[in-house]
Amino acid sequence: MYTLKPVTERVRKIREKYRTTQPEICTSRYRIVTEFYMQHPEITGILKRALNFKNICEKIAIRIDEGEVIVGAQSSKFRACALYPENSIEWLLDELKSGFISTRDIDPYIVSAEDKEYILSTGDFWLKECMSAKMNPYIPEGYFKHMHNNVIMLNEKGWAQAPVGHFCADYNAAIRKGFAAIKAEAEAKIAEIEAKGIFGDTIEQYNFYRAIVIVCDGMMILTKRYAKLAEALAAKEKNPARKKELEAMADTLNWVMEKPCRTFHDALQTIFMYQTCMCLDANMHGISFGRIDQYLGDFYEADLKAGRITPEYAQELMDLFFLKVAEMNKPWGYGPTMANPGYTSGQLMTLGGVKPDGTDATNDVTFMMLQASGRLLLHDPPLALRIHKNTPPELWEAAIETTKLAGGVPTFENDEIIIPALMKRGMSLEDARNYVLIGCVEPGGCGNEWPACGGIGVDTYFNLANCLMLAINDGYNTMAGRYGEPPRKERCGLPTGYLYEMESFDEVLEAFKQQTEFFVKWFASNINAFEYVARDVLPQPVISATMQGCMEKGKDVMYGGAKYNSTGIAGVAIGNVADSLYAIKHLVFDKKICTARELYDALMHNWEGYEELHSYIKNEMPRYGNGISEVDQYAKWAADVFANAVTSCTGPRGRFSAGLYPVTINVVFGKMTNATPDGRFAGEPLADGISPVQQMDKNGPTAILVSTSQIDQGKFSNGTLLNMKFHPNALKGEDGVSKLANLIQTYFSMGGMEVQINVVSGETLRDAQKNPDKYRDLVVRVAGFSAYFVELHVDGQNDLIRRTELAL
């Protein structure tokens, strides 16, 4: 029987501090970057970013908090966040002027009067200098004509608020080579180019390698600063045990990042210090750690064998590492925060799966990570467990017991579907077997791919439901936008006609297909334009220093230097589209229950005056998610249309990849989408991921799996997401664990890619809304991330409550 070990007193205290500390804004990084950019307008491109980073490493405020053993921080205060004016500034200035950033109903931040004054005093500089401003001249012609479509989140305020990110760096290079060796490699490349002469495009390579030398120096400087701080604290420490610990930390910090790691502690510290450096360098969301258990397994075994570590201390180190990760967060404007609430930063960790040779990869660290997650109950880091046909029974048990406690952590990912999908995307078998999960549920390369799963600088979510509404409304959008902008009178989509003009269901399908294909290409064009500008303004040398392919090519990741390249777009509301298409066919063309004009008018009037028709749709019509093939076929069809449109597009670095997952954008998009033919009212949340419409799945969990498996999930190498919610009584005891394991295995054998489980009753969630203080530590799986239920916006809470409560 899987059991959880008690946490140490030190871990308990730090966790309590984490849960009781209100996040703040820290301007330490902001001030350093502002000063550098103001003083050095003459420097541009990758050298500017490299020198800016080194300057941060030399000047940023550092700290080692009480009880810490793993160190590194992006801010001068515990659980505070850094600011990134290079990306965008308008949202921050607006929210500071109004005070909204500290009073908003989701993810508020404390801001001191001094910091507020400084930011506002330098705001005009950044309004001209930030990425968002530099992007404006490059917005493609026709952008504004098709804006406010509510298919995509982009509008005048949309550029560059979302950060660069969603990748997995090569932590193994940092752990096993060290940055002194990487620096030496770059210096050798510089010498080689100088000896031959700087001709042609070698100037780009030359400056790339110069930038790598600079950032390697920066990372080693920062780490040595922490070493000196640890030495100074050790010299003052009166407690002999803590003094010895600080001295050991100083030894580790004097060694790591420069040289190959020697021990488990070295490796853990290196992983977090490299993560810290990437976060200090640029506005990153979804920097995913990759296969932590594979990085650390042999270090732990060697330490254990040599007597350098005990299992108990190794677990404490892992717990402290998780707490450091949880402390990191990124501030966004209110709009993006609504889609990614709960102070989440998407620092996903992958465990389990197979090794590059195809054998099972489970080791002691795999279980150590599950112990940390199950005992600490943190919103970050999330875990993704890779499942394959030989996953050990004891890992199944540990993972399911953890997911019952930790709010859907880990998620379950199917190696048998994902590995072939990534090979179709261009990966070798060995690299595909070594894949990681990124951000939410996005498969990607481990230290060898720049996948931009969530896009770069823009929210790459695609509202399929509004494609359908545009398709049956001649390309006109009738709903307000993301920021409450009134609907435009001008047509924003294609003139595909009105529902009441369509003489056959095939015309409806063709109209949806045309709108989807048009907006996918329109969206990809905008993303490509953004990348074209961003690669010059915000190159990423700190990441490129380890990313496989970059050193060989002499190219930054933003220029396509990684071994593999792709860009992700994620579709939302496949359940609503399937039900809506079936409703149109069933009501108008097959059963003649109403005319096309009557259905159209019902939608335009938000079902007012059409209550009888609405009742029939909600209560009597077959639905996706119930194992009914005549409805499920439209989920498959619409998914294929979307996937084919996305994968036909190419970007500056490579091909686009399609996904079906929402974070909580289904709630935001819902507010921007009119009433839909499936009986949904205007403004209500859309379905999440590939899940059925909320409360429309009536035939139990197996029927859901039958329906969702009709979608060819192998086409979605950018990930799919299936949410399921079970009552705790359904999974009690060993029998409950085995039933759930069998259910997941069945789904995976049917072609399912991913599933995540909430084990919580609706009664508990409703009580948590009323009595939040009683449920401070209630973690739930929202969509592609976990959060404390009481920290979610009420709309997000209600969306979780509305999910069907399943039994086995």
C-alpha positions in Angstrom: 0.0 0.0 0.0 1.4 3.4 -1.1 1.9 5.7 1.9 3.1 9.3 2.3 6.1 10.1 4.5 5.9 13.0 6.9 7.6 16.2 5.9 10.4 17.7 8.0 9.8 20.6 10.3 11.9 22.9 8.0 9.8 21.9 5.0 6.6 22.5 6.9 7.6 26.0 8.0 8.7 27.0 4.5 5.5 25.7 3.0 3.4 27.6 5.6 5.3 30.7 4.7 4.6 30.1 1.0 0.8 29.7 1.7 0.6 32.8 3.9 2.7 35.3 1.8 0.9 37.6 -0.5 2.7 37.9 -3.9 4.4 41.3 -4.5 5.9 43.2 -7.4 9.7 43.5 -7.2 11.4 46.2 -9.2 15.0 44.9 -8.8 15.2 43.5 -12.3 13.1 46.3 -13.8 15.5 49.0 -12.5 18.6 47.2 -13.7 17.1 46.6 -17.2 15.7 50.2 -17.5 19.1 51.7 -16.6 20.9 49.4 -19.1 18.5 50.1 -22.0 18.6 53.8 -21.3 22.4 53.9 -21.2 23.0 51.6 -24.2 20.8 52.5 -27.1 23.7 51.8 -29.5 23.7 48.1 -28.8 21.2 45.9 -30.5 20.2 42.3 -31.1 21.7 39.3 -29.4 24.7 41.2 -27.9 22.3 43.6 -26.2 20.4 40.8 -24.7 23.5 39.0 -23.6 25.1 42.1 -22.0 21.8 43.0 -20.4 21.7 39.5 -18.8 25.2 39.6 -17.6 24.5 43.1 -16.1 21.5 41.6 -14.2 23.6 38.7 -12.9 26.2 41.2 -11.6 23.6 43.5 -9.9 20.4 41.7 -9.1 19.6 41.5 -5.4 20.2 38.0 -4.1 19.0 36.3 -0.9 19.3 33.0 0.9 16.2 32.7 3.1 16.1 30.9 6.5 16.3 27.1 6.1 17.0 27.2 2.3 19.4 24.6 0.9 18.5 25.1 -2.8 18.9 28.7 -3.7 18.2 31.2 -6.5 15.5 33.8 -7.0 14.2 36.2 -9.6 13.2 38.8 -6.9 14.5 40.4 -3.7 11.5 39.3 -1.7 10.0 35.9 -1.0 7.2 35.0 -3.5 7.7 38.3 -5.3 7.8 38.5 -9.1 10.1 40.3 -11.5 9.0 42.7 -14.3 9.8 42.5 -18.0 9.3 45.9 -19.6 11.1 44.7 -22.7 8.0 42.7 -23.6 5.1 45.0 -22.9 4.3 47.8 -20.5 0.9 49.3 -21.3 -1.1 46.9 -19.2 1.2 47.5 -16.2 1.0 51.2 -16.4 -2.8 51.1 -16.8 -3.2 48.8 -13.8 -0.8 50.8 -11.6 -2.4 54.1 -12.4 -5.8 52.8 -11.4 -4.5 50.7 -8.5 -6.3 47.7 -10.1 -3.2 45.4 -10.0 -3.5 45.3 -6.1 -7.3 45.1 -6.0 -8.3 42.9 -8.9 -10.3 39.8 -8.1 -7.7 37.4 -9.5 -4.0 37.2 -8.8 -3.6 40.6 -7.1 -0.1 41.9 -6.3 1.2 44.2 -3.6 3.1 47.2 -5.0 5.0 49.7 -2.8 4.4 53.4 -3.4 8.1 53.8 -4.2 8.1 51.0 -6.8 4.9 52.3 -8.4 6.3 55.8 -8.7 9.5 54.5 -10.3 7.7 52.4 -12.9 5.3 55.2 -13.8 8.2 57.6 -14.1 10.0 55.4 -16.7 6.8 54.2 -18.4 7.1 56.6 -21.4 10.5 55.2 -22.2 9.3 51.6 -22.3 6.1 52.5 -24.3 8.5 53.3 -27.2 11.2 50.7 -26.5 9.2 47.5 -25.6 8.5 44.6 -28.0 4.8 45.5 -28.3 5.7 49.0 -29.7 8.3 47.6 -32.1 5.7 45.1 -33.4 3.1 47.6 -34.5 4.7 48.6 -37.8 5.0 44.9 -38.8 1.4 44.0 -38.2 0.3 42.5 -41.6 -2.0 44.4 -43.9 -5.6 43.3 -43.3 -5.0 42.6 -39.6 -7.4 45.3 -38.4 -10.0 44.4 -41.0 -10.3 40.9 -39.5 -9.7 41.9 -35.9 -12.4 41.5 -33.2 -13.4 38.2 -34.6 -13.4 36.5 -31.1 -11.9 33.5 -32.7 -8.5 34.7 -31.5 -7.5 36.8 -28.6 -5.4 39.3 -30.6 -6.4 43.0 -30.7 -4.8 46.4 -30.3 -3.7 45.5 -26.8 -2.8 41.9 -27.4 0.7 41.9 -28.7 3.6 40.7 -26.5 1.6 40.5 -23.2 2.0 36.7 -23.3 5.7 35.9 -22.7 8.1 33.9 -24.7 8.4 30.4 -23.3 6.9 26.9 -23.4 10.0 24.8 -24.0 12.4 22.6 -22.2 16.1 23.6 -22.1 18.9 21.0 -22.0 19.4 20.8 -18.3 21.6 17.8 -18.8 24.1 20.0 -20.6 24.2 22.3 -17.5 24.4 19.3 -15.2 27.0 17.1 -17.0 29.1 19.7 -18.9 28.9 23.0 -17.0 29.0 26.4 -18.5 32.8 26.7 -18.4 32.9 24.0 -21.1 30.1 25.6 -23.1 32.0 28.9 -22.9 35.2 27.2 -24.1 33.3 25.7 -27.0 32.0 29.1 -28.0 35.4 30.7 -27.7 36.8 28.0 -30.0 34.1 28.7 -32.5 35.0 32.5 -32.3 38.7 31.7 -32.9 37.9 29.5 -35.8 35.7 32.2 -37.5 38.4 34.9 -36.9 41.0 32.7 -38.4 39.0 32.1 -41.5 37.7 35.7 -41.7 34.2 37.0 -41.0 32.5 36.6 -44.4 28.9 36.3 -45.5 26.5 35.2 -42.8 29.3 34.1 -40.5 28.9 37.5 -38.8 25.6 36.2 -37.3 27.4 33.1 -36.1 30.2 35.2 -34.7 27.9 37.4 -32.7 25.9 34.4 -31.5 29.1 32.8 -30.1 30.2 36.1 -28.5 26.8 36.3 -26.8 27.1 32.7 -25.5 30.5 33.6 -23.9 28.9 36.6 -22.2 25.8 34.7 -20.8 28.0 31.8 -19.6 30.1 34.4 -17.7 26.9 35.9 -16.3 25.5 32.6 -15.1 28.8 31.7 -13.4 29.1 35.2 -11.8 25.6 34.9 -10.4 26.3 31.5 -8.9 29.6 32.6 -7.3 27.7 35.6 -5.8 25.4 33.1 -4.1 28.5 31.1 -2.9 29.9 34.2 -1.3 26.6 34.9 0.4 26.5 31.4 1.7 30.0 31.7 3.0 29.2 35.0 4.8 26.1 33.5 6.4 28.1 30.5 7.5 30.7 32.7 9.2 27.9 34.4 11.3 25.8 31.3 12.0 25.7 30.1 15.6 23.8 26.9 15.0 26.4 24.2 14.2 24.1 22.1 12.0 23.0 25.1 9.9 26.6 26.4 9.8 27.8 23.1 8.3 24.9 23.1 5.9 25.7 26.7 4.7 29.4 25.7 4.2 28.3 22.7 2.1 26.0 25.0 0.1 28.9 27.4 -0.5 31.0 24.4 -1.7 28.2 23.4 -4.1 27.7 26.9 -5.4 31.4 27.4 -5.9 31.4 24.3 -8.1 28.1 24.1 -10.0 27.1 25.9 -13.2 30.9 26.1 -14.0 31.8 22.4 -13.8 30.0 19.1 -14.2 27.9 18.1 -11.2 29.3 15.6 -8.6 26.3 14.8 -6.5 22.5 14.7 -6.2 22.6 18.1 -4.4 24.9 19.6 -7.1 22.5 18.5 -9.8 19.3 19.8 -8.1 21.0 23.1 -7.4 22.2 23.4 -11.0 18.7 22.7 -12.4 17.2 25.4 -10.2 20.0 27.9 -10.8 19.7 27.5 -14.6 15.9 27.9 -14.3 16.5 31.1 -12.3 18.9 32.4 -15.0 16.3 31.8 -17.7 13.7 33.7 -15.7 16.0 36.6 -15.0 16.9 36.8 -18.7 13.4 37.1 -20.2 9.7 36.9 -19.6 9.2 33.2 -19.6 6.1 31.2 -19.0 6.0 27.4 -19.2 9.7 26.8 -18.8 9.3 23.1 -18.3 11.9 21.1 -16.4 11.6 18.0 -18.4 12.6 14.6 -17.1 13.8 15.4 -13.6 13.9 11.7 -12.6 16.1 10.9 -15.5 18.5 13.8 -14.9 18.9 12.8 -11.2 18.5 9.1 -11.0 22.1 8.1 -11.4 23.4 10.9 -9.1 21.0 9.6 -6.3 22.1 6.0 -6.8 25.8 6.9 -6.7 25.4 9.1 -3.6 23.4 6.4 -1.8 26.0 3.8 -2.7 28.8 6.0 -1.5 27.0 6.9 1.7 26.9 10.6 0.8 23.2 10.9 1.3 20.2 9.2 3.0 16.8 8.6 1.4 15.3 10.9 4.0 17.7 13.8 3.2 17.3 13.3 -0.5 13.5 13.6 -0.1 13.9 16.8 2.0 16.1 18.2 -0.8 13.4 17.4 -3.4 10.7 18.9 -1.2 12.8 22.1 -0.8 13.3 22.2 -4.6 9.6 21.9 -5.2 9.0 24.8 -2.8 11.5 27.0 -4.7 9.7 26.2 -7.9 6.3 27.1 -6.3 7.7 30.5 -5.2 8.3 31.6 -8.9 5.5 33.5 -10.6 4.9 35.9 -13.4 2.7 39.0 -13.5 0.3 39.4 -16.4 -2.4 41.9 -17.3 -5.9 41.0 -16.2 -6.9 39.5 -19.6 -4.2 36.9 -19.8 -4.5 36.3 -16.1 -8.1 35.3 -16.6 -6.9 32.6 -18.9 -4.0 31.5 -16.7 -5.1 32.2 -13.1 -3.8 31.1 -9.7 -0.3 32.6 -10.0 0.7 29.7 -12.2 3.9 29.7 -14.2 3.6 26.4 -16.0 6.9 24.9 -14.8 5.9 21.4 -15.7 8.0 18.3 -14.7 7.9 15.0 -16.6 8.4 11.7 -14.9 8.2 8.0 -15.9 8.0 6.8 -19.5 10.6 5.0 -21.4 14.3 5.6 -22.0 15.7 6.3 -25.5 16.3 2.6 -25.9 12.6 1.9 -25.1 13.0 0.3 -21.7 11.1 1.5 -18.6 12.6 4.6 -17.1 11.1 4.4 -13.6 13.6 5.0 -10.8 13.7 6.0 -7.1 13.5 9.7 -8.0 10.2 9.1 -9.8 8.6 8.1 -6.5 10.5 10.9 -4.7 8.7 13.5 -7.0 5.3 11.9 -6.3 6.0 12.0 -2.6 6.8 15.7 -2.8 3.7 16.5 -4.8 1.3 14.4 -2.7 2.6 15.8 0.6 3.2 19.5 -0.2 0.0 20.2 -2.1 1.4 23.0 -4.2 -0.1 24.7 -7.2 3.3 24.6 -9.0 5.2 22.6 -10.1 2.7 20.4 -12.0 3.7 16.8 -12.9 3.0 14.8 -16.0 3.5 11.0 -15.8 4.3 9.2 -19.0 2.6 5.9 -19.3 3.5 2.9 -21.5 2.6 -0.7 -21.8 5.2 -1.7 -19.2 4.6 0.9 -16.6 5.2 -0.8 -13.2 2.0 -1.5 -11.1 3.6 0.2 -8.1 4.0 3.4 -10.1 0.4 3.2 -11.2 -0.6 3.0 -7.5 1.6 5.8 -6.4 0.5 8.1 -9.2 -3.3 7.5 -8.7 -3.0 8.0 -4.9 -1.1 11.2 -5.6 -3.6 12.5 -8.1 -6.4 11.8 -5.5 -4.6 14.1 -3.0 -2.9 16.7 -5.2 -5.8 17.9 -7.4 -5.1 16.1 -10.6 -1.3 15.9 -10.3 0.1 14.0 -12.1 -1.6 14.0 -15.4 -1.4 10.8 -17.4 0.3 10.9 -20.8 0.3 8.0 -23.4 3.7 7.1 -24.8 2.2 4.8 -27.3 0.4 7.7 -29.1 2.8 10.7 -28.4 6.0 9.0 -29.5 4.7 8.3 -33.0 3.0 11.7 -33.2 6.4 13.4 -32.5 8.1 11.2 -35.1 5.6 12.4 -37.6 6.6 16.0 -36.6 10.2 15.1 -37.5 11.9 13.6 -34.4 14.1 10.6 -34.5 12.8 7.5 -32.5 15.4 8.0 -29.7 14.5 11.7 -29.3 10.8 11.0 -29.5 11.2 8.4 -26.7 12.9 11.1 -24.7 10.0 13.6 -25.0 8.8 15.8 -22.2 5.5 17.6 -21.5 5.6 21.4 -21.7 3.5 24.1 -20.1 0.1 22.4 -19.8 0.0 19.2 -21.8 2.1 19.9 -24.8 4.6 17.2 -26.0 8.0 18.4 -27.0 11.7 17.7 -27.2 13.9 17.3 -24.1 16.5 20.0 -24.6 16.5 19.8 -28.4 13.3 21.6 -29.6 12.0 25.1 -29.7 8.3 24.2 -29.9 6.7 27.5 -29.0 3.8 25.3 -27.8 1.9 28.3 -26.5 3.1 30.7 -29.1 5.6 33.5 -28.7 4.3 36.7 -27.3 0.7 36.0 -28.2 -2.0 33.7 -26.8 -2.3 30.9 -29.4 -5.8 29.7 -28.5 -8.3 29.3 -31.3 -12.1 29.6 -30.6 -13.6 26.9 -32.9 -17.1 27.7 -31.6 -16.9 31.3 -32.9 -15.7 30.0 -36.2 -19.0 28.2 -36.4 -20.9 31.3 -35.4 -19.1 33.3 -38.1 -19.8 30.6 -40.6 -23.6 30.8 -40.1 -23.7 34.6 -39.8 -22.0 35.6 -43.0 -18.7 36.4 -41.3 -20.1 38.9 -38.8 -19.3 38.8 -35.1 -22.1 39.8 -32.8 -20.3 39.7 -29.4 -18.1 42.1 -27.5 -14.4 41.5 -27.4 -11.9 40.5 -24.7 -11.7 43.9 -23.2 -15.4 44.7 -23.6 -15.0 46.4 -27.0 -18.4 46.6 -28.7 -19.0 44.4 -31.8 -17.9 45.9 -35.1 -20.4 46.6 -37.8 -17.9 45.5 -40.4 -17.6 41.9 -41.4 -14.5 40.3 -39.9 -14.7 36.8 -41.4 -15.4 35.4 -44.8 -18.9 36.0 -46.5 -20.1 32.4 -46.1 -23.8 33.3 -45.9 -26.4 33.0 -43.2 -27.7 29.8 -41.8 -31.2 30.5 -43.1 -29.8 30.9 -46.6 -28.1 27.5 -46.6 -30.0 24.8 -48.4 -28.1 21.7 -47.2 -26.1 20.6 -44.2 -23.1 20.2 -46.5 -23.2 24.0 -46.9 -23.0 24.5 -43.2 -19.9 22.1 -43.0 -18.2 23.9 -45.9 -18.8 27.3 -44.3 -17.3 26.2 -41.0 -14.3 24.7 -42.9 -13.7 27.9 -44.8 -13.8 30.1 -41.7 -11.6 27.8 -39.8 -9.0 27.5 -42.6 -9.1 31.3 -43.1 -8.6 32.2 -39.5 -5.9 29.6 -38.9 -3.9 31.0 -41.8 -4.6 34.6 -40.7 -3.5 33.7 -37.2 -0.4 31.9 -38.3 0.6 34.9 -40.5 0.3 37.2 -37.4 2.4 34.8 -35.3 5.0 34.7 -38.1 5.2 38.4 -38.2 5.7 38.6 -34.5 8.5 36.0 -34.6 10.2 38.0 -37.4 10.4 41.0 -35.1 10.9 39.1 -31.8 14.0 37.2 -33.0 15.9 40.5 -33.3 14.4 42.3 -30.3 14.3 39.4 -27.9 16.8 36.6 -28.8 17.4 34.0 -26.2 21.1 33.3 -25.7 20.7 31.9 -22.2 18.5 29.1 -23.5 20.5 28.7 -26.7 23.7 28.0 -24.7 22.4 24.5 -24.0 19.7 23.9 -26.6 20.9 21.1 -28.9 21.5 22.4 -32.4 22.2 26.0 -31.5 25.9 25.7 -30.9 26.4 23.5 -33.9 24.5 26.0 -36.2 25.7 29.1 -34.5 22.1 30.2 -34.3 19.8 31.4 -31.5 16.6 29.4 -30.8 14.6 32.3 -32.1 16.3 32.0 -35.5 15.7 28.3 -35.7 18.9 27.1 -34.1 17.4 24.2 -32.2 17.6 20.7 -33.6 13.8 20.6 -34.0 11.4 23.5 -34.5 7.6 24.0 -34.5 4.9 26.4 -33.3 1.7 25.4 -31.6 -1.9 26.5 -32.0 -4.5 25.1 -29.6 -8.2 24.7 -30.6 -10.9 25.3 -28.0 -14.6 24.1 -27.8 -14.6 21.0 -29.9 -17.4 19.6 -27.8 -19.6 22.7 -28.5 -18.9 22.4 -32.2 -19.7 18.7 -32.4 -23.0 19.2 -30.5 -23.8 22.3 -32.5 -23.2 20.8 -35.9 -25.3 17.8 -34.9 -28.1 20.1 -33.6 -28.2 22.0 -37.0 -28.4 18.7 -38.9 -30.9 17.1 -36.6 -33.2 20.1 -36.0 -33.2 21.7 -39.4 -32.3 19.2 -42.1 -33.2 15.7 -40.7 -36.1 16.0 -38.3 -37.4 19.4 -39.5 -38.2 20.3 -35.9 -37.5 24.0 -36.7 -36.5 26.0 -39.7 -33.0 27.4 -40.2 -34.5 30.9 -39.7 -36.1 29.9 -36.4 -32.8 28.4 -35.1 -30.9 31.4 -36.3 -33.3 33.8 -34.7 -33.2 31.8 -31.4 -29.4 32.2 -31.4 -29.6 35.9 -32.1 -32.1 36.4 -29.3 -30.1 34.2 -26.8 -33.0 31.7 -26.8 -35.4 34.2 -25.4 -38.9 33.4 -26.9 -37.6 30.0 -28.0 -37.7 28.2 -24.7 -39.4 25.1 -26.0 -36.8 24.6 -28.7 -34.0 25.3 -26.1 -35.5 22.7 -23.7 -35.6 20.1 -26.5 -32.0 20.6 -27.4 -30.8 20.5 -23.8 -32.8 17.5 -22.7 -33.6 15.3 -25.6 -31.0 15.7 -28.3 -28.0 13.2 -28.4 -24.7 14.6 -27.3 -21.0 14.2 -27.8 -19.4 12.4 -24.8 -22.1 9.7 -24.5 -20.6 7.1 -27.0 -23.1 8.1 -29.7 -21.3 7.8 -33.1 -23.6 10.0 -35.1 -22.7 12.9 -32.8 -19.1 11.9 -32.2 -18.3 11.9 -35.9 -18.6 15.7 -35.9 -16.0 16.0 -33.2 -13.7 14.0 -35.3 -14.5 15.9 -38.5 -14.1 19.3 -36.9 -10.9 18.3 -35.2 -9.5 17.0 -38.6 -10.4 20.3 -40.3 -8.6 22.2 -37.6 -5.5 19.9 -37.5 -5.2 19.9 -41.3 -5.4 23.7 -41.4 -2.8 24.2 -38.7 -0.3 21.6 -40.0 -0.5 23.1 -43.5 1.1 26.3 -42.1 4.8 27.0 -41.8 6.7 29.6 -39.9 10.2 31.1 -39.9 11.6 28.1 -38.0 9.4 25.2 -39.1 5.9 23.7 -39.4 2.9 24.5 -37.1 1.5 21.8 -34.8 -2.1 21.5 -33.6 -3.4 21.0 -30.1 -6.8 20.8 -28.3 -6.5 22.2 -24.8 -7.7 25.4 -23.2 -6.1 26.4 -19.8 -9.2 28.5 -18.7 -9.5 30.2 -22.0 -12.8 28.3 -22.5 -14.3 30.6 -19.8 -12.9 33.8 -21.4 -13.8 32.7 -24.9 -17.3 31.8 -23.6 -17.8 35.4 -22.6 -16.9 36.4 -26.1 -19.2 33.9 -27.9 -22.8 34.3 -28.7 -25.4 31.6 -28.0 -24.6 28.4 -29.9 -26.8 25.8 -31.5 -26.0 23.2 -28.8 -28.2 25.2 -26.4 -25.5 27.2 -24.7 -26.4 30.7 -23.7 -24.3 33.7 -24.8 -21.4 34.3 -22.4 -21.4 30.8 -20.8 -18.1 28.9 -20.7 -17.2 26.7 -23.7 -16.2 23.0 -23.3 -12.6 22.5 -22.2 -10.1 20.5 -24.2 -11.7 17.5 -25.9 -14.0 17.1 -22.9 -17.8 17.0 -23.5 -19.9 20.1 -22.9 -20.3 20.5 -19.1 -23.1 18.2 -17.7 -24.0 16.9 -21.1 -22.2 13.5 -20.6 -24.9 11.3 -19.1 -23.6 7.7 -19.8 -20.6 7.5 -17.5 -16.8 7.5 -17.9 -16.5 4.7 -20.5 -18.9 6.5 -22.8 -16.8 9.7 -22.5 -13.7 7.7 -23.5 -15.5 6.1 -26.5 -16.5 9.5 -27.8 -13.2 11.3 -27.2 -11.2 8.5 -28.7 -13.0 9.0 -32.0 -10.8 12.1 -32.5 -7.6 11.1 -34.2 -5.4 12.4 -31.4 -2.2 11.3 -33.2 -2.7 14.4 -35.4 -2.4 16.7 -32.4 1.3 16.6 -31.6 0.8 19.9 -29.7 -1.3 18.0 -27.1 -4.9 17.1 -26.2 -6.6 17.5 -22.8 -9.4 15.4 -21.3 -10.7 16.4 -17.9 -12.6 13.9 -15.7 -14.0 14.5 -12.2 -14.8 11.6 -9.9 -16.5 11.6 -6.5 -14.0 10.5 -3.8 -16.2 7.5 -2.9 -15.7 6.1 -6.4 -12.0 5.7 -5.9 -11.8 4.4 -2.3 -9.3 1.7 -1.5 -7.2 -0.6 -3.6 -10.2 -1.5 -5.7 -10.7 2.1 -6.6 -7.1 2.5 -7.7 -7.2 -0.6 -9.9 -10.5 0.5 -11.5 -9.1 3.9 -12.4 -5.8 2.4 -13.7 -7.8 0.0 -15.9 -10.0 2.9 -17.2 -6.9 4.9 -18.2 -5.3 1.9 -19.8 -8.4 1.2 -21.7 -8.6 4.8 -23.0 -5.0 4.7 -24.0 -5.4 1.5 -25.9 -8.3 3.2 -27.8 -6.0 6.0 -28.9 -6.3 8.6 -26.1 -3.3 10.9 -25.6 -3.9 12.4 -22.2 -6.2 12.4 -19.2 -6.3 14.3 -16.0 -8.4 13.4 -13.0 -10.0 15.6 -10.2 -11.1 13.5 -7.2 -13.4 15.9 -5.4 -17.1 16.2 -4.9 -19.3 19.1 -6.1 -20.5 19.5 -2.6 -16.9 20.2 -1.4 -16.3 22.7 -4.2 -19.6 24.6 -3.4 -18.7 24.7 0.3 -15.2 26.0 -0.6 -16.8 28.9 -2.4 -18.8 29.8 0.7 -16.1 29.1 3.2 -12.7 29.6 1.5 -10.8 29.7 4.8 -11.7 26.1 5.4 -10.3 25.0 2.1 -7.1 27.0 1.8 -5.1 24.0 0.6 -7.6 22.5 -1.8 -5.7 22.0 -5.1 -7.7 21.3 -8.3 -6.7 20.5 -11.8 -8.3 23.4 -13.8 -7.3 22.5 -17.4 -3.6 22.4 -18.3 -2.5 23.6 -14.8 -3.4 23.2 -11.2 -4.4 26.0 -8.8 -5.8 26.5 -5.3 -9.5 26.5 -5.8 -10.1 29.5 -3.5 -7.7 31.6 -5.6 -9.6 31.0 -8.9 -12.0 33.6 -10.3 -15.6 32.7 -9.5 -16.2 32.0 -13.2 -13.4 29.4 -13.1 -14.7 27.9 -9.9 -18.2 27.6 -11.4 -16.8 25.9 -14.5 -15.2 23.3 -12.3 -18.3 22.7 -10.3 -20.4 22.3 -13.5 -18.2 19.4 -14.7 -20.0 16.1 -14.4 -19.2 14.1 -11.3 -18.4 10.5 -12.4 -18.6 7.1 -10.7 -16.9 3.8 -11.6 
